[in-house]
Amino acid sequence: MDRVVCLMHIEIRGAEKLSFRERQVVVMKEIGKSTDEISRTLGISASTVATLYNRARSKNYEVVIILPGDVLGLYNEEDHDEE
C-alpha cells in the first residue's frame, strides 16, 4: 500500500468549501488512516477528527484518486514500452 500512496494523486473537487483542517482530515481518511492515526498526526482529539470529517462530508465535496495503470496491473511491461 505504501507504494500506491506514493504514486497516487488525490484531487478534492469542491475543496474551496472545506477549511484547511477539514482537507487534511479528508485526505488522511481517503488514504486509509484511522481516526486515532489522524488524531496523533495532527495533534487533535479523536472527537475533533470526527467533527471535522462529518462537517466536511456535509459540504458535498468529491474526492478523485488518480492511480497510474501499472500500479493497478492493467498492462504488462511490453504494453508499457510501446507507449
Distance bins in CASP14 RR format, pairs under 12 A and 6 or more apart:
PFRMAT RR
TARGET T0000
AUTHOR 0000-0000-0000
RMODE 2
METHOD distances of the structure
MODEL  1
1 7 0 0 0 0 0 1 0 0 0 0 0
1 8 0 0 0 0 0 1 0 0 0 0 0
1 31 0 0 0 0 1 0 0 0 0 0 0
1 32 0 0 0 0 1 0 0 0 0 0 0
1 33 0 0 0 0 0 1 0 0 0 0 0
1 67 0 0 0 0 0 1 0 0 0 0 0
1 71 0 0 0 0 0 1 0 0 0 0 0
2 8 0 0 0 0 0 1 0 0 0 0 0
2 31 0 0 0 0 0 1 0 0 0 0 0
2 32 0 0 0 0 0 1 0 0 0 0 0
2 71 0 0 0 0 0 1 0 0 0 0 0
3 67 0 0 0 0 0 1 0 0 0 0 0
3 68 0 0 0 0 0 1 0 0 0 0 0
3 70 0 0 0 0 0 1 0 0 0 0 0
3 71 1 0 0 1 0 0 0 0 0 0 0
3 72 0 0 0 0 0 1 0 0 0 0 0
4 10 0 0 0 0 0 1 0 0 0 0 0
4 31 0 0 0 0 1 0 0 0 0 0 0
4 32 0 0 0 0 0 1 0 0 0 0 0
4 65 0 0 0 0 1 0 0 0 0 0 0
4 66 0 0 0 0 0 1 0 0 0 0 0
4 67 1 0 0 1 0 0 0 0 0 0 0
4 68 0 0 0 0 1 0 0 0 0 0 0
4 69 0 0 0 0 0 1 0 0 0 0 0
4 70 0 0 0 0 0 1 0 0 0 0 0
4 71 1 0 1 0 0 0 0 0 0 0 0
4 72 0 0 0 0 1 0 0 0 0 0 0
4 73 0 0 0 0 0 1 0 0 0 0 0
5 27 0 0 0 0 0 1 0 0 0 0 0
5 28 0 0 0 0 0 1 0 0 0 0 0
5 30 0 0 0 0 0 1 0 0 0 0 0
5 31 1 0 1 0 0 0 0 0 0 0 0
5 32 0 0 0 0 1 0 0 0 0 0 0
5 33 0 0 0 0 0 1 0 0 0 0 0
5 65 0 0 0 0 0 1 0 0 0 0 0
5 67 0 0 0 0 0 1 0 0 0 0 0
5 71 0 0 0 0 0 1 0 0 0 0 0
6 31 0 0 0 0 0 1 0 0 0 0 0
6 67 0 0 0 0 0 1 0 0 0 0 0
6 68 0 0 0 0 0 1 0 0 0 0 0
6 71 0 0 0 0 1 0 0 0 0 0 0
7 31 0 0 0 0 0 1 0 0 0 0 0
7 65 0 0 0 0 0 1 0 0 0 0 0
7 66 0 0 0 0 1 0 0 0 0 0 0
7 67 1 0 0 1 0 0 0 0 0 0 0
7 68 1 0 1 0 0 0 0 0 0 0 0
7 69 0 0 0 0 1 0 0 0 0 0 0
7 70 0 0 0 0 1 0 0 0 0 0 0
7 71 1 0 1 0 0 0 0 0 0 0 0
7 72 0 0 0 0 0 1 0 0 0 0 0
8 27 0 0 0 0 0 1 0 0 0 0 0
8 30 0 0 0 0 1 0 0 0 0 0 0
8 31 1 0 0 1 0 0 0 0 0 0 0
8 32 0 0 0 0 0 1 0 0 0 0 0
8 63 0 0 0 0 0 1 0 0 0 0 0
8 64 0 0 0 0 0 1 0 0 0 0 0
8 65 1 0 1 0 0 0 0 0 0 0 0
8 66 1 0 0 1 0 0 0 0 0 0 0
8 67 1 0 1 0 0 0 0 0 0 0 0
8 68 0 0 0 0 1 0 0 0 0 0 0
8 69 0 0 0 0 0 1 0 0 0 0 0
8 71 1 0 0 1 0 0 0 0 0 0 0
8 72 0 0 0 0 0 1 0 0 0 0 0
9 27 0 0 0 0 0 1 0 0 0 0 0
9 30 0 0 0 0 0 1 0 0 0 0 0
9 31 0 0 0 0 0 1 0 0 0 0 0
9 63 0 0 0 0 0 1 0 0 0 0 0
9 64 0 0 0 0 1 0 0 0 0 0 0
9 65 1 0 0 1 0 0 0 0 0 0 0
9 66 1 0 1 0 0 0 0 0 0 0 0
9 67 0 0 0 0 1 0 0 0 0 0 0
9 68 0 0 0 0 1 0 0 0 0 0 0
9 71 0 0 0 0 0 1 0 0 0 0 0
10 23 0 0 0 0 1 0 0 0 0 0 0
10 24 0 0 0 0 0 1 0 0 0 0 0
10 26 0 0 0 0 1 0 0 0 0 0 0
10 27 1 0 1 0 0 0 0 0 0 0 0
10 28 0 0 0 0 0 1 0 0 0 0 0
10 29 0 0 0 0 0 1 0 0 0 0 0
10 30 1 0 0 1 0 0 0 0 0 0 0
10 31 1 0 0 1 0 0 0 0 0 0 0
10 32 0 0 0 0 0 1 0 0 0 0 0
10 61 0 0 0 0 0 1 0 0 0 0 0
10 62 0 0 0 0 0 1 0 0 0 0 0
10 63 1 0 0 1 0 0 0 0 0 0 0
10 64 1 0 0 1 0 0 0 0 0 0 0
10 65 1 0 1 0 0 0 0 0 0 0 0
10 66 1 0 0 1 0 0 0 0 0 0 0
10 67 0 0 0 0 0 1 0 0 0 0 0
11 23 0 0 0 0 0 1 0 0 0 0 0
11 26 0 0 0 0 0 1 0 0 0 0 0
11 27 0 0 0 0 0 1 0 0 0 0 0
11 30 0 0 0 0 0 1 0 0 0 0 0
11 61 0 0 0 0 0 1 0 0 0 0 0
11 62 0 0 0 0 1 0 0 0 0 0 0
11 63 1 0 0 1 0 0 0 0 0 0 0
11 64 1 0 1 0 0 0 0 0 0 0 0
11 65 1 0 0 1 0 0 0 0 0 0 0
11 66 1 0 0 1 0 0 0 0 0 0 0
12 18 1 0 0 1 0 0 0 0 0 0 0
12 19 0 0 0 0 0 1 0 0 0 0 0
12 20 0 0 0 0 0 1 0 0 0 0 0
12 22 0 0 0 0 1 0 0 0 0 0 0
12 23 1 0 0 1 0 0 0 0 0 0 0
12 24 0 0 0 0 0 1 0 0 0 0 0
12 25 0 0 0 0 0 1 0 0 0 0 0
12 26 1 0 0 1 0 0 0 0 0 0 0
12 27 1 0 0 1 0 0 0 0 0 0 0
12 29 0 0 0 0 0 1 0 0 0 0 0
12 30 0 0 0 0 1 0 0 0 0 0 0
12 56 0 0 0 0 1 0 0 0 0 0 0
12 59 0 0 0 0 0 1 0 0 0 0 0
12 60 0 0 0 0 0 1 0 0 0 0 0
12 61 1 0 1 0 0 0 0 0 0 0 0
12 62 1 0 0 1 0 0 0 0 0 0 0
12 63 1 0 1 0 0 0 0 0 0 0 0
12 64 1 0 0 1 0 0 0 0 0 0 0
12 65 0 0 0 0 0 1 0 0 0 0 0
13 23 0 0 0 0 0 1 0 0 0 0 0
13 26 0 0 0 0 0 1 0 0 0 0 0
13 59 0 0 0 0 0 1 0 0 0 0 0
13 60 0 0 0 0 1 0 0 0 0 0 0
13 61 1 0 0 1 0 0 0 0 0 0 0
13 62 1 0 1 0 0 0 0 0 0 0 0
13 63 1 0 0 1 0 0 0 0 0 0 0
13 64 1 0 0 1 0 0 0 0 0 0 0
13 65 0 0 0 0 0 1 0 0 0 0 0
14 22 0 0 0 0 0 1 0 0 0 0 0
14 23 0 0 0 0 1 0 0 0 0 0 0
14 26 0 0 0 0 0 1 0 0 0 0 0
14 56 0 0 0 0 0 1 0 0 0 0 0
14 59 1 0 0 1 0 0 0 0 0 0 0
14 60 1 0 0 1 0 0 0 0 0 0 0
14 61 1 0 1 0 0 0 0 0 0 0 0
14 62 1 0 0 1 0 0 0 0 0 0 0
14 63 0 0 0 0 1 0 0 0 0 0 0
14 64 0 0 0 0 0 1 0 0 0 0 0
15 22 0 0 0 0 1 0 0 0 0 0 0
15 23 1 0 1 0 0 0 0 0 0 0 0
15 24 0 0 0 0 0 1 0 0 0 0 0
15 26 0 0 0 0 1 0 0 0 0 0 0
15 27 0 0 0 0 1 0 0 0 0 0 0
15 56 0 0 0 0 1 0 0 0 0 0 0
15 59 0 0 0 0 1 0 0 0 0 0 0
15 60 0 0 0 0 0 1 0 0 0 0 0
15 61 1 0 0 1 0 0 0 0 0 0 0
15 62 0 0 0 0 1 0 0 0 0 0 0
15 63 0 0 0 0 1 0 0 0 0 0 0
15 64 0 0 0 0 0 1 0 0 0 0 0
16 22 0 0 0 0 0 1 0 0 0 0 0
16 23 0 0 0 0 1 0 0 0 0 0 0
16 59 0 0 0 0 1 0 0 0 0 0 0
16 60 0 0 0 0 0 1 0 0 0 0 0
16 61 0 0 0 0 1 0 0 0 0 0 0
17 23 0 0 0 0 1 0 0 0 0 0 0
17 26 0 0 0 0 0 1 0 0 0 0 0
17 55 0 0 0 0 0 1 0 0 0 0 0
17 56 0 0 0 0 1 0 0 0 0 0 0
17 57 0 0 0 0 0 1 0 0 0 0 0
17 58 0 0 0 0 1 0 0 0 0 0 0
17 59 1 0 1 0 0 0 0 0 0 0 0
17 60 1 0 0 1 0 0 0 0 0 0 0
17 61 1 0 0 1 0 0 0 0 0 0 0
17 62 0 0 0 0 0 1 0 0 0 0 0
18 24 0 0 0 0 1 0 0 0 0 0 0
18 25 0 0 0 0 1 0 0 0 0 0 0
18 26 1 0 0 1 0 0 0 0 0 0 0
18 27 0 0 0 0 0 1 0 0 0 0 0
18 52 0 0 0 0 1 0 0 0 0 0 0
18 53 0 0 0 0 0 1 0 0 0 0 0
18 55 0 0 0 0 1 0 0 0 0 0 0
18 56 1 0 1 0 0 0 0 0 0 0 0
18 57 0 0 0 0 0 1 0 0 0 0 0
18 58 0 0 0 0 0 1 0 0 0 0 0
18 59 1 0 0 1 0 0 0 0 0 0 0
18 60 0 0 0 0 0 1 0 0 0 0 0
18 61 1 0 1 0 0 0 0 0 0 0 0
18 62 0 0 0 0 0 1 0 0 0 0 0
18 63 0 0 0 0 0 1 0 0 0 0 0
19 25 0 0 0 0 1 0 0 0 0 0 0
19 26 0 0 0 0 0 1 0 0 0 0 0
19 51 0 0 0 0 0 1 0 0 0 0 0
19 52 1 0 0 1 0 0 0 0 0 0 0
19 53 0 0 0 0 0 1 0 0 0 0 0
19 55 0 0 0 0 1 0 0 0 0 0 0
19 56 0 0 0 0 1 0 0 0 0 0 0
19 59 0 0 0 0 1 0 0 0 0 0 0
19 61 0 0 0 0 0 1 0 0 0 0 0
20 26 0 0 0 0 0 1 0 0 0 0 0
20 27 0 0 0 0 0 1 0 0 0 0 0
20 42 0 0 0 0 0 1 0 0 0 0 0
20 52 0 0 0 0 0 1 0 0 0 0 0
20 56 0 0 0 0 0 1 0 0 0 0 0
21 27 0 0 0 0 0 1 0 0 0 0 0
21 28 0 0 0 0 0 1 0 0 0 0 0
21 38 0 0 0 0 0 1 0 0 0 0 0
21 41 0 0 0 0 0 1 0 0 0 0 0
21 42 1 0 0 1 0 0 0 0 0 0 0
21 43 0 0 0 0 0 1 0 0 0 0 0
21 44 1 0 0 1 0 0 0 0 0 0 0
21 48 0 0 0 0 1 0 0 0 0 0 0
21 49 0 0 0 0 1 0 0 0 0 0 0
21 51 0 0 0 0 0 1 0 0 0 0 0
21 52 1 0 1 0 0 0 0 0 0 0 0
21 53 0 0 0 0 0 1 0 0 0 0 0
21 55 0 0 0 0 1 0 0 0 0 0 0
21 56 0 0 0 0 1 0 0 0 0 0 0
22 28 0 0 0 0 0 1 0 0 0 0 0
22 29 0 0 0 0 0 1 0 0 0 0 0
22 38 0 0 0 0 0 1 0 0 0 0 0
22 42 0 0 0 0 0 1 0 0 0 0 0
22 44 0 0 0 0 0 1 0 0 0 0 0
22 48 0 0 0 0 0 1 0 0 0 0 0
22 49 0 0 0 0 0 1 0 0 0 0 0
22 50 0 0 0 0 0 1 0 0 0 0 0
22 51 0 0 0 0 1 0 0 0 0 0 0
22 52 1 0 1 0 0 0 0 0 0 0 0
22 53 1 0 0 1 0 0 0 0 0 0 0
22 54 0 0 0 0 1 0 0 0 0 0 0
22 55 1 0 0 1 0 0 0 0 0 0 0
22 56 1 0 1 0 0 0 0 0 0 0 0
22 57 0 0 0 0 1 0 0 0 0 0 0
22 58 0 0 0 0 0 1 0 0 0 0 0
22 59 1 0 0 1 0 0 0 0 0 0 0
22 61 0 0 0 0 1 0 0 0 0 0 0
23 29 0 0 0 0 0 1 0 0 0 0 0
23 30 0 0 0 0 0 1 0 0 0 0 0
23 42 0 0 0 0 0 1 0 0 0 0 0
23 52 0 0 0 0 1 0 0 0 0 0 0
23 53 0 0 0 0 0 1 0 0 0 0 0
23 55 0 0 0 0 0 1 0 0 0 0 0
23 56 1 0 0 1 0 0 0 0 0 0 0
23 59 0 0 0 0 0 1 0 0 0 0 0
23 61 0 0 0 0 1 0 0 0 0 0 0
23 63 0 0 0 0 0 1 0 0 0 0 0
24 30 0 0 0 0 0 1 0 0 0 0 0
24 31 0 0 0 0 0 1 0 0 0 0 0
24 33 0 0 0 0 0 1 0 0 0 0 0
24 38 1 0 0 1 0 0 0 0 0 0 0
24 39 0 0 0 0 0 1 0 0 0 0 0
24 41 0 0 0 0 1 0 0 0 0 0 0
24 42 1 0 0 1 0 0 0 0 0 0 0
24 43 0 0 0 0 0 1 0 0 0 0 0
24 44 0 0 0 0 1 0 0 0 0 0 0
24 48 0 0 0 0 0 1 0 0 0 0 0
24 49 0 0 0 0 1 0 0 0 0 0 0
24 52 0 0 0 0 1 0 0 0 0 0 0
24 53 0 0 0 0 0 1 0 0 0 0 0
24 56 0 0 0 0 1 0 0 0 0 0 0
25 31 0 0 0 0 0 1 0 0 0 0 0
25 32 0 0 0 0 0 1 0 0 0 0 0
25 33 0 0 0 0 1 0 0 0 0 0 0
25 34 0 0 0 0 0 1 0 0 0 0 0
25 35 0 0 0 0 1 0 0 0 0 0 0
25 37 0 0 0 0 0 1 0 0 0 0 0
25 38 1 0 1 0 0 0 0 0 0 0 0
25 39 0 0 0 0 1 0 0 0 0 0 0
25 41 0 0 0 0 1 0 0 0 0 0 0
25 42 1 0 0 1 0 0 0 0 0 0 0
25 43 0 0 0 0 0 1 0 0 0 0 0
25 44 0 0 0 0 1 0 0 0 0 0 0
25 46 0 0 0 0 0 1 0 0 0 0 0
25 48 0 0 0 0 1 0 0 0 0 0 0
25 49 1 0 1 0 0 0 0 0 0 0 0
25 50 0 0 0 0 1 0 0 0 0 0 0
25 51 0 0 0 0 1 0 0 0 0 0 0
25 52 1 0 1 0 0 0 0 0 0 0 0
25 53 1 0 1 0 0 0 0 0 0 0 0
25 54 0 0 0 0 1 0 0 0 0 0 0
25 55 0 0 0 0 1 0 0 0 0 0 0
25 56 1 0 0 1 0 0 0 0 0 0 0
25 57 0 0 0 0 0 1 0 0 0 0 0
25 61 0 0 0 0 0 1 0 0 0 0 0
25 63 0 0 0 0 0 1 0 0 0 0 0
26 32 0 0 0 0 0 1 0 0 0 0 0
26 33 0 0 0 0 0 1 0 0 0 0 0
26 38 0 0 0 0 0 1 0 0 0 0 0
26 49 0 0 0 0 0 1 0 0 0 0 0
26 52 0 0 0 0 1 0 0 0 0 0 0
26 53 1 0 0 1 0 0 0 0 0 0 0
26 54 0 0 0 0 0 1 0 0 0 0 0
26 55 0 0 0 0 0 1 0 0 0 0 0
26 56 1 0 1 0 0 0 0 0 0 0 0
26 57 0 0 0 0 1 0 0 0 0 0 0
26 59 0 0 0 0 1 0 0 0 0 0 0
26 61 1 0 0 1 0 0 0 0 0 0 0
26 62 0 0 0 0 0 1 0 0 0 0 0
26 63 1 0 0 1 0 0 0 0 0 0 0
26 65 0 0 0 0 0 1 0 0 0 0 0
27 33 0 0 0 0 1 0 0 0 0 0 0
27 38 0 0 0 0 1 0 0 0 0 0 0
27 41 0 0 0 0 0 1 0 0 0 0 0
27 42 0 0 0 0 0 1 0 0 0 0 0
27 52 0 0 0 0 0 1 0 0 0 0 0
27 53 0 0 0 0 0 1 0 0 0 0 0
27 56 0 0 0 0 0 1 0 0 0 0 0
27 61 0 0 0 0 0 1 0 0 0 0 0
27 63 0 0 0 0 1 0 0 0 0 0 0
27 64 0 0 0 0 0 1 0 0 0 0 0
27 65 0 0 0 0 0 1 0 0 0 0 0
28 34 0 0 0 0 1 0 0 0 0 0 0
28 35 0 0 0 0 1 0 0 0 0 0 0
28 36 0 0 0 0 0 1 0 0 0 0 0
28 37 1 0 0 1 0 0 0 0 0 0 0
28 38 1 0 1 0 0 0 0 0 0 0 0
28 39 0 0 0 0 1 0 0 0 0 0 0
28 40 0 0 0 0 0 1 0 0 0 0 0
28 41 1 0 0 1 0 0 0 0 0 0 0
28 42 1 0 0 1 0 0 0 0 0 0 0
28 44 0 0 0 0 0 1 0 0 0 0 0
28 49 0 0 0 0 1 0 0 0 0 0 0
28 52 0 0 0 0 0 1 0 0 0 0 0
28 53 0 0 0 0 1 0 0 0 0 0 0
28 56 0 0 0 0 0 1 0 0 0 0 0
28 63 0 0 0 0 0 1 0 0 0 0 0
29 35 0 0 0 0 1 0 0 0 0 0 0
29 37 0 0 0 0 1 0 0 0 0 0 0
29 38 1 0 0 1 0 0 0 0 0 0 0
29 39 0 0 0 0 0 1 0 0 0 0 0
29 41 0 0 0 0 0 1 0 0 0 0 0
29 42 0 0 0 0 0 1 0 0 0 0 0
29 49 0 0 0 0 1 0 0 0 0 0 0
29 50 0 0 0 0 0 1 0 0 0 0 0
29 52 0 0 0 0 1 0 0 0 0 0 0
29 53 1 0 0 1 0 0 0 0 0 0 0
29 54 0 0 0 0 0 1 0 0 0 0 0
29 56 0 0 0 0 1 0 0 0 0 0 0
29 57 0 0 0 0 1 0 0 0 0 0 0
29 61 0 0 0 0 0 1 0 0 0 0 0
29 63 0 0 0 0 1 0 0 0 0 0 0
29 65 0 0 0 0 0 1 0 0 0 0 0
30 38 0 0 0 0 0 1 0 0 0 0 0
30 53 0 0 0 0 0 1 0 0 0 0 0
30 56 0 0 0 0 0 1 0 0 0 0 0
30 57 0 0 0 0 0 1 0 0 0 0 0
30 61 0 0 0 0 0 1 0 0 0 0 0
30 62 0 0 0 0 0 1 0 0 0 0 0
30 63 1 0 1 0 0 0 0 0 0 0 0
30 64 0 0 0 0 1 0 0 0 0 0 0
30 65 1 0 0 1 0 0 0 0 0 0 0
31 37 0 0 0 0 0 1 0 0 0 0 0
31 38 0 0 0 0 0 1 0 0 0 0 0
31 41 0 0 0 0 0 1 0 0 0 0 0
31 63 0 0 0 0 0 1 0 0 0 0 0
31 65 0 0 0 0 1 0 0 0 0 0 0
31 67 0 0 0 0 0 1 0 0 0 0 0
32 38 0 0 0 0 1 0 0 0 0 0 0
32 63 0 0 0 0 0 1 0 0 0 0 0
32 65 0 0 0 0 0 1 0 0 0 0 0
33 39 0 0 0 0 1 0 0 0 0 0 0
33 40 0 0 0 0 1 0 0 0 0 0 0
33 41 1 0 0 1 0 0 0 0 0 0 0
33 42 0 0 0 0 0 1 0 0 0 0 0
33 49 0 0 0 0 1 0 0 0 0 0 0
33 53 0 0 0 0 0 1 0 0 0 0 0
34 40 0 0 0 0 1 0 0 0 0 0 0
34 41 0 0 0 0 0 1 0 0 0 0 0
34 46 0 0 0 0 1 0 0 0 0 0 0
34 49 0 0 0 0 1 0 0 0 0 0 0
34 50 0 0 0 0 0 1 0 0 0 0 0
34 53 0 0 0 0 0 1 0 0 0 0 0
35 41 0 0 0 0 0 1 0 0 0 0 0
35 42 0 0 0 0 0 1 0 0 0 0 0
35 44 0 0 0 0 0 1 0 0 0 0 0
35 45 0 0 0 0 1 0 0 0 0 0 0
35 46 1 0 1 0 0 0 0 0 0 0 0
35 47 0 0 0 0 1 0 0 0 0 0 0
35 48 0 0 0 0 1 0 0 0 0 0 0
35 49 1 0 1 0 0 0 0 0 0 0 0
35 50 1 0 0 1 0 0 0 0 0 0 0
35 51 0 0 0 0 0 1 0 0 0 0 0
35 52 0 0 0 0 0 1 0 0 0 0 0
35 53 1 0 0 1 0 0 0 0 0 0 0
35 54 0 0 0 0 0 1 0 0 0 0 0
36 42 0 0 0 0 0 1 0 0 0 0 0
36 43 0 0 0 0 0 1 0 0 0 0 0
36 44 0 0 0 0 0 1 0 0 0 0 0
36 45 0 0 0 0 0 1 0 0 0 0 0
36 46 1 0 0 1 0 0 0 0 0 0 0
36 47 0 0 0 0 0 1 0 0 0 0 0
36 49 0 0 0 0 1 0 0 0 0 0 0
36 50 0 0 0 0 0 1 0 0 0 0 0
37 43 0 0 0 0 0 1 0 0 0 0 0
37 44 0 0 0 0 0 1 0 0 0 0 0
37 46 0 0 0 0 0 1 0 0 0 0 0
37 49 0 0 0 0 1 0 0 0 0 0 0
38 44 0 0 0 0 1 0 0 0 0 0 0
38 45 0 0 0 0 0 1 0 0 0 0 0
38 46 0 0 0 0 1 0 0 0 0 0 0
38 47 0 0 0 0 0 1 0 0 0 0 0
38 48 0 0 0 0 1 0 0 0 0 0 0
38 49 1 0 1 0 0 0 0 0 0 0 0
38 50 0 0 0 0 1 0 0 0 0 0 0
38 51 0 0 0 0 0 1 0 0 0 0 0
38 52 0 0 0 0 1 0 0 0 0 0 0
38 53 0 0 0 0 1 0 0 0 0 0 0
39 45 1 0 0 1 0 0 0 0 0 0 0
39 46 1 0 1 0 0 0 0 0 0 0 0
39 47 0 0 0 0 1 0 0 0 0 0 0
39 48 1 0 0 1 0 0 0 0 0 0 0
39 49 1 0 1 0 0 0 0 0 0 0 0
39 50 0 0 0 0 1 0 0 0 0 0 0
39 51 0 0 0 0 0 1 0 0 0 0 0
39 52 0 0 0 0 0 1 0 0 0 0 0
39 53 0 0 0 0 0 1 0 0 0 0 0
40 46 0 0 0 0 1 0 0 0 0 0 0
40 49 0 0 0 0 1 0 0 0 0 0 0
41 49 0 0 0 0 1 0 0 0 0 0 0
42 48 0 0 0 0 1 0 0 0 0 0 0
42 49 1 0 0 1 0 0 0 0 0 0 0
42 52 0 0 0 0 1 0 0 0 0 0 0
42 53 0 0 0 0 0 1 0 0 0 0 0
43 49 0 0 0 0 1 0 0 0 0 0 0
44 50 0 0 0 0 0 1 0 0 0 0 0
44 51 0 0 0 0 1 0 0 0 0 0 0
44 52 0 0 0 0 1 0 0 0 0 0 0
44 53 0 0 0 0 0 1 0 0 0 0 0
45 51 0 0 0 0 1 0 0 0 0 0 0
45 52 0 0 0 0 0 1 0 0 0 0 0
46 52 0 0 0 0 0 1 0 0 0 0 0
46 53 0 0 0 0 0 1 0 0 0 0 0
47 53 0 0 0 0 0 1 0 0 0 0 0
47 54 0 0 0 0 0 1 0 0 0 0 0
48 54 0 0 0 0 0 1 0 0 0 0 0
48 55 0 0 0 0 0 1 0 0 0 0 0
49 55 0 0 0 0 0 1 0 0 0 0 0
49 56 0 0 0 0 0 1 0 0 0 0 0
50 56 0 0 0 0 0 1 0 0 0 0 0
50 57 0 0 0 0 0 1 0 0 0 0 0
51 57 0 0 0 0 0 1 0 0 0 0 0
51 58 0 0 0 0 0 1 0 0 0 0 0
52 58 0 0 0 0 0 1 0 0 0 0 0
52 59 0 0 0 0 0 1 0 0 0 0 0
53 59 0 0 0 0 0 1 0 0 0 0 0
53 61 0 0 0 0 0 1 0 0 0 0 0
55 61 0 0 0 0 0 1 0 0 0 0 0
56 62 0 0 0 0 0 1 0 0 0 0 0
56 63 0 0 0 0 0 1 0 0 0 0 0
57 63 0 0 0 0 0 1 0 0 0 0 0
65 71 0 0 0 0 0 1 0 0 0 0 0
65 72 0 0 0 0 0 1 0 0 0 0 0
66 72 0 0 0 0 0 1 0 0 0 0 0
67 73 0 0 0 0 1 0 0 0 0 0 0
67 74 0 0 0 0 1 0 0 0 0 0 0
68 74 0 0 0 0 1 0 0 0 0 0 0
68 75 0 0 0 0 0 1 0 0 0 0 0
68 80 0 0 0 0 1 0 0 0 0 0 0
68 83 0 0 0 0 0 1 0 0 0 0 0
69 75 1 0 0 1 0 0 0 0 0 0 0
69 76 0 0 0 0 0 1 0 0 0 0 0
69 79 0 0 0 0 1 0 0 0 0 0 0
69 80 0 0 0 0 1 0 0 0 0 0 0
69 83 0 0 0 0 0 1 0 0 0 0 0
70 76 0 0 0 0 1 0 0 0 0 0 0
70 77 0 0 0 0 1 0 0 0 0 0 0
70 79 0 0 0 0 1 0 0 0 0 0 0
70 80 1 0 0 1 0 0 0 0 0 0 0
70 81 0 0 0 0 0 1 0 0 0 0 0
70 83 0 0 0 0 0 1 0 0 0 0 0
71 80 0 0 0 0 0 1 0 0 0 0 0
73 79 0 0 0 0 0 1 0 0 0 0 0
73 80 0 0 0 0 0 1 0 0 0 0 0
74 80 0 0 0 0 1 0 0 0 0 0 0
75 81 0 0 0 0 1 0 0 0 0 0 0
75 82 0 0 0 0 1 0 0 0 0 0 0
75 83 0 0 0 0 1 0 0 0 0 0 0
76 82 0 0 0 0 0 1 0 0 0 0 0
76 83 0 0 0 0 0 1 0 0 0 0 0
77 83 0 0 0 0 0 1 0 0 0 0 0
END
